[in-house]
Amino acid sequence: MEIFESDGLRMYEDIVDLAALGNRFAGSTAEKEAGEMVKKSFIQSGFEVYEEAFDVFSFYEKKSQIKLRKPLELTLETRAMYYSPGTDKDGLQGELVYVKNGLEQDYEGKDVEGKVVIFHRDDKQIKDHFWPEIKIASKKGAIGAILINFDEWEFITTLETGYFEQSKRFLPIEPNQIPSVIVSKNKGEMILDLMNREKVIVDIFVNTLNEKMRSSNIRGVKAGSQKNKEKILIYGHRDSAGTPGANDNGSGTVIMLELARLFKDIKLNRTLEFLSTGAEEQLGAAGAQEYINRHKNELNNIKAAVELDMVGSGNSLCVMKGGEWPDKTVNFPDKVCQFIYEKAREHGYAVEYGFNDFGTPDSGKFSAAGIPTTWIWGPDDIYYHSPQDTPEKVDPNKLKIVSDMLIKVVLDLDKQETLNF
């Protein structure tokens, strides 16, 4: 059988096109345009295409900024935490109070009633959900919050809880939700330097929408020639978290498109499905959950599944064994992880096993639904969930490596007499 190798440069061009669409958050025009790009590519590759739309509670940031009023006047651009409430057109004004990392003990001896708290993102605890800290700020009487990132850019954060369980995705912030924004390290240090000298008064302006929007999952399906009821699933999300989303997850998206092109003329025994999910970012993997709910009577047909998420940069490549959430430990089936790991290494790819200490993407939901899945991840991308997630941070050679590896692994899966993970 002739096997065609993937084209790293072609995939890189696809990433450039995806990133040029802008923020692909769920329900946005950019996410819909990315979906059209995926559909067109799947169709050109001869796959049957199905688009499955669903409603999702989403978020859109029009603009956010802070204005220092005293001791000097200065406007600084910021990013709103996802799901932050907006302010009125006049903003809100308050004195700044520094509360270290925003934890309960950091408020000892501090009066923040009617004021704006400012605190650091802890570089020893990598996370993107700040519901606990904002809940504490509100309880202490703060009217607004500013988070200082530990890098030189605004990291995209959320007011979701960070829990795995969908019903606990949003929990109350009482007595009031408060507008919350992020600033870069250098902006934050400049503000703190002023605060060390005298009282600082700040205005916060946040213009956001929190409302129901429409996203979709896009499936590309090629029926198998013999065991067509058995399915091999390759999947990844195409939305992004308020960023260009070149690596997260433009990389996984373009690899799926490339694999579909390559499998166009390859006859398989089992059915091959590519799934481009919507609404993974900051949304509790809503697209994955929608797929599970819609196809609950067909999930047993999925004999092996591989998620591709953030695989275009960094030096390492991991076959993930699961991840840790505040309310749940997700462990992927050992047998499927072992199969993918061993076959990849047999073909000469230096993959490692991995376990993520801050959650799982769509694969967590699939695993919890009983689907034998793993997740391929390049874990050392410092630019994820930031405006710095741009095409030049992606390595076309890494895209080619992952694509060529997956071609071989899918063929290894397909030629097994039985798949029982």
C-alpha positions in Angstrom: 0.0 0.0 0.0 1.4 3.4 -0.9 1.4 5.9 1.9 1.7 9.6 1.2 3.5 11.6 3.8 2.0 14.8 5.2 3.0 18.3 4.2 4.1 20.5 7.1 4.2 23.7 5.0 0.6 23.1 3.8 -0.6 22.7 7.3 1.3 25.8 8.4 -0.5 27.8 5.7 -3.8 26.4 7.0 -2.9 27.7 10.5 -2.1 31.1 9.1 -5.5 31.2 7.6 -7.2 30.0 10.8 -5.4 32.6 13.0 -6.2 35.4 10.5 -9.9 34.9 11.4 -9.3 36.2 14.9 -10.8 35.1 18.1 -12.7 31.9 17.4 -14.6 31.7 20.7 -17.8 29.7 20.6 -20.6 31.3 18.6 -18.4 34.0 17.1 -18.3 34.8 13.4 -14.7 33.6 13.4 -15.6 30.2 14.8 -18.3 29.8 12.1 -15.8 30.8 9.4 -13.3 28.2 10.8 -16.1 25.6 10.6 -16.7 26.4 7.0 -13.0 25.9 6.3 -13.2 22.5 8.0 -16.3 21.4 6.2 -14.9 22.4 2.8 -11.7 20.5 3.4 -13.5 17.4 4.6 -15.7 17.4 1.5 -12.7 17.9 -0.8 -11.2 14.8 0.8 -14.2 12.7 0.0 -15.6 12.4 3.5 -19.3 12.5 4.3 -19.8 15.7 6.3 -22.3 16.4 9.1 -22.7 19.7 11.0 -24.5 19.4 14.3 -25.4 22.8 15.8 -26.2 23.4 19.5 -26.7 26.4 21.8 -24.1 27.4 24.3 -23.9 30.1 26.9 -21.0 32.2 25.5 -19.1 35.4 26.1 -17.9 38.3 23.9 -15.5 41.0 25.0 -15.9 44.3 23.0 -13.3 46.3 25.0 -11.9 46.6 28.5 -9.4 49.1 30.0 -8.4 50.7 33.2 -7.6 54.4 33.7 -5.4 55.5 36.6 -6.8 58.8 38.0 -4.4 59.5 40.9 -1.5 60.1 41.4 -1.3 60.3 37.5 -3.7 59.9 34.6 -2.9 56.9 32.4 -5.0 54.5 30.3 -4.0 50.9 30.1 -5.6 48.3 27.8 -6.6 45.1 29.6 -8.5 41.9 28.9 -11.7 41.0 30.8 -11.9 37.7 32.6 -14.3 35.5 30.6 -17.8 35.8 31.9 -17.0 39.0 33.7 -20.0 41.4 34.0 -19.6 44.7 32.3 -19.7 48.2 33.7 -21.9 51.0 32.6 -20.4 53.5 30.1 -18.9 55.6 33.0 -17.1 52.6 34.4 -16.5 52.1 38.1 -14.0 53.9 40.3 -12.2 52.8 43.4 -9.0 52.9 45.4 -6.6 50.0 44.7 -5.7 47.5 47.4 -3.0 44.8 46.9 -4.0 41.3 48.1 -1.0 39.2 47.0 -2.5 36.1 45.4 -6.2 36.9 46.2 -6.5 34.1 48.8 -8.5 34.3 52.0 -5.3 34.8 54.1 -4.1 37.6 51.8 -7.0 39.8 53.1 -5.9 39.8 56.7 -5.7 43.4 58.0 -6.9 44.8 54.6 -10.0 46.9 54.2 -11.3 46.4 50.6 -14.9 47.5 51.1 -16.0 49.6 48.1 -12.5 49.3 46.6 -10.7 47.5 43.7 -8.4 44.6 44.6 -5.3 43.9 42.6 -3.4 40.5 43.0 -0.9 38.3 41.3 -1.4 35.2 39.2 0.6 32.6 41.1 3.4 31.2 38.9 3.5 28.1 41.0 -0.1 27.2 40.3 -0.8 27.1 36.6 -4.5 27.6 36.0 -6.9 29.8 34.1 -10.0 29.8 36.4 -10.3 32.5 39.0 -13.8 32.0 40.4 -12.4 31.2 43.9 -10.4 34.4 44.1 -13.1 36.7 42.7 -15.7 35.0 45.0 -13.5 36.0 48.0 -13.0 39.5 46.7 -16.8 40.0 46.4 -17.4 38.5 49.8 -14.9 41.0 51.3 -16.7 43.9 49.7 -14.6 44.7 46.7 -16.3 46.3 43.7 -13.7 45.2 41.0 -10.6 43.1 40.6 -7.4 43.3 38.6 -5.2 40.2 38.1 -1.5 40.7 37.2 -0.1 38.0 34.9 3.4 36.6 35.5 4.3 37.0 31.8 4.6 40.0 29.6 1.1 39.6 28.1 -2.5 39.4 29.2 -3.3 35.8 29.9 -6.9 34.8 29.1 -8.7 33.7 32.3 -12.2 32.8 33.2 -14.7 33.2 36.1 -15.8 29.6 35.6 -15.2 27.4 38.6 -12.7 25.0 37.0 -14.8 21.9 38.1 -15.2 18.9 35.7 -18.8 18.4 36.5 -20.9 20.4 34.0 -23.6 21.3 36.6 -20.8 23.0 38.7 -19.3 25.0 35.8 -20.8 28.2 37.1 -21.4 28.8 40.8 -22.5 32.0 42.5 -20.2 35.0 43.2 -21.9 36.7 46.2 -23.1 39.1 47.2 -22.3 40.6 43.7 -20.5 39.7 40.5 -17.7 42.2 40.1 -16.0 43.3 36.9 -12.6 41.6 36.7 -9.7 42.2 34.3 -6.2 41.0 33.6 -3.0 43.1 33.0 0.4 42.0 31.9 3.4 41.7 34.3 5.0 45.1 33.3 1.7 47.0 33.6 1.1 45.4 37.0 4.5 46.2 38.3 4.1 49.8 37.2 0.8 50.0 39.1 2.3 48.4 42.2 5.3 50.7 42.1 2.8 53.7 42.2 0.9 52.0 45.1 4.1 51.7 47.1 4.4 55.5 47.1 0.8 56.7 47.5 -2.9 56.0 47.1 -3.9 54.9 43.6 -7.4 55.6 42.3 -8.5 53.7 39.2 -11.5 53.5 36.8 -12.4 50.1 35.3 -14.3 50.0 32.0 -15.6 46.6 30.8 -17.8 46.1 27.8 -18.9 42.5 27.5 -21.8 40.3 26.5 -22.8 37.1 28.3 -25.5 35.4 26.3 -26.7 32.3 24.5 -25.0 31.7 21.1 -24.8 29.0 18.5 -21.8 26.7 18.0 -21.5 23.4 16.2 -19.6 20.1 15.9 -18.4 19.1 12.4 -17.9 15.5 11.5 -16.1 14.0 8.6 -16.9 10.3 8.1 -15.4 7.7 5.8 -17.2 4.3 6.0 -15.0 1.2 6.4 -15.0 -1.5 3.8 -15.5 -4.5 6.2 -16.1 -3.6 9.8 -17.9 -0.4 9.0 -19.8 -0.4 12.3 -16.6 -0.1 14.2 -15.2 3.4 14.3 -11.8 5.0 14.9 -12.2 8.6 16.0 -9.7 11.4 15.6 -10.9 14.7 17.2 -9.9 18.2 18.4 -11.5 21.5 19.0 -11.3 24.4 16.5 -12.5 27.3 18.8 -10.0 29.5 20.7 -10.0 31.3 24.0 -10.0 35.0 23.0 -6.8 34.5 21.0 -5.6 33.8 17.4 -5.4 30.1 18.6 -2.6 29.1 16.3 -1.4 26.2 18.5 -4.5 26.0 20.7 -6.0 24.4 18.7 -5.2 25.4 15.2 -2.5 22.7 15.3 -4.9 19.9 16.0 -7.4 21.2 13.5 -5.0 21.4 10.6 -3.6 18.0 11.3 -7.1 16.5 11.0 -7.6 18.3 7.7 -4.2 16.9 6.5 -5.0 13.4 7.6 -8.4 13.5 5.9 -6.6 14.5 2.6 -4.1 11.6 3.0 -6.8 9.0 3.9 -8.9 10.0 0.9 -7.5 7.2 -1.3 -6.6 4.7 1.5 -9.0 1.8 1.9 -9.8 1.1 5.6 -11.5 -1.8 7.2 -13.1 0.3 9.9 -14.9 3.6 9.7 -12.8 6.6 10.2 -14.3 9.8 11.7 -12.8 13.2 12.2 -14.6 15.4 14.7 -14.0 19.1 14.9 -15.7 20.2 18.1 -16.9 23.7 18.9 -17.1 25.3 22.4 -14.2 23.5 24.1 -12.5 26.6 25.5 -13.7 28.1 28.8 -16.9 26.2 28.3 -16.4 22.9 30.0 -16.0 21.0 26.7 -19.6 21.8 25.7 -19.1 20.5 22.2 -17.8 17.1 23.4 -20.7 16.8 25.8 -23.1 17.6 23.0 -21.6 14.9 20.8 -21.9 12.4 23.7 -25.5 13.3 24.3 -26.5 13.2 20.7 -24.8 9.9 19.9 -25.2 8.1 23.2 -26.6 5.0 21.4 -23.6 4.8 19.1 -20.7 5.4 21.5 -20.0 1.7 21.8 -19.1 1.7 18.1 -16.0 3.9 18.9 -13.3 1.3 19.4 -10.4 3.8 19.7 -10.2 7.6 19.9 -7.3 10.1 19.8 -7.6 13.8 20.7 -5.2 16.3 19.1 -4.8 19.5 21.2 -1.8 21.8 21.2 0.6 19.7 19.3 2.4 22.3 17.1 5.1 23.7 19.4 7.6 22.7 22.1 10.1 19.9 22.2 8.2 17.1 23.8 5.2 15.0 22.6 3.1 13.1 25.1 0.5 10.3 25.0 -1.6 11.5 27.9 -2.8 9.2 30.6 -5.3 11.6 32.1 -5.6 14.8 34.1 -6.5 16.2 37.5 -9.6 18.5 38.1 -10.5 20.0 41.5 -13.5 17.6 41.7 -12.3 14.6 39.6 -9.3 12.6 38.5 -9.6 11.5 34.9 -7.7 8.4 33.9 -7.7 7.3 30.3 -7.8 3.5 29.6 -4.4 2.1 30.1 -4.7 -0.3 27.1 -5.4 2.4 24.5 -2.7 4.7 25.9 -0.2 1.8 25.8 -1.2 0.8 22.3 -0.7 4.4 20.9 2.5 4.8 22.9 4.1 1.5 21.8 3.1 1.8 18.2 4.4 5.4 18.0 7.8 4.3 19.5 7.9 1.3 17.2 7.8 3.7 14.3 10.6 5.8 15.8 8.7 8.6 17.4 10.1 9.7 20.8 6.8 10.1 22.6 6.5 10.1 26.4 3.6 9.4 28.7 2.0 12.4 30.4 -0.5 13.4 33.0 -1.9 16.9 33.3 -2.2 18.5 36.7 -4.7 21.1 35.5 -7.4 19.2 33.8 -8.2 17.7 30.4 -9.7 19.0 27.1 -12.5 17.2 25.3 -10.9 13.8 26.0 -12.0 14.1 29.7 -15.6 14.1 28.7 -15.2 11.3 26.2 -13.3 9.1 28.7 -16.0 9.7 31.4 -18.6 8.5 28.8 -16.7 5.2 28.4 -15.0 5.9 25.1 -11.5 4.4 24.9 -9.4 7.6 24.3 -6.1 9.2 24.8 -4.9 12.8 24.1 -1.7 13.7 22.2 -0.2 16.9 23.6 2.9 19.0 23.4 2.9 20.4 27.0 5.5 23.1 26.9 3.7 26.0 25.2 4.0 29.1 27.4 1.9 31.2 25.0 -1.4 29.3 25.3 -4.5 31.3 26.1 -2.7 34.5 25.3 -2.6 37.0 22.3 0.9 35.5 21.7 -0.6 32.2 20.4 0.3 33.2 16.8 1.4 31.2 13.8 5.1 32.0 14.1 5.2 30.1 17.4 4.1 26.9 15.6 6.7 24.6 14.1 5.7 23.1 10.7 8.1 20.2 11.3 6.2 19.3 14.5 2.9 19.3 12.6 4.4 16.9 10.1 5.8 14.7 12.8 2.5 14.3 14.5 0.6 13.8 11.2 3.0 11.2 9.9 2.8 9.4 13.3 -1.0 9.4 13.3 -1.2 8.0 9.8 0.8 5.0 10.9 -1.0 4.6 14.2 -4.5 4.7 12.5 -3.3 2.0 10.1 -2.0 0.0 13.0 -5.4 0.3 14.7 -7.3 -0.6 11.6 -5.4 -3.8 10.8 -6.0 -5.3 14.3 -8.4 -8.3 14.1 -10.1 -7.0 17.2 -10.0 -3.7 19.1 -10.9 -4.2 22.7 -9.6 -1.3 24.9 
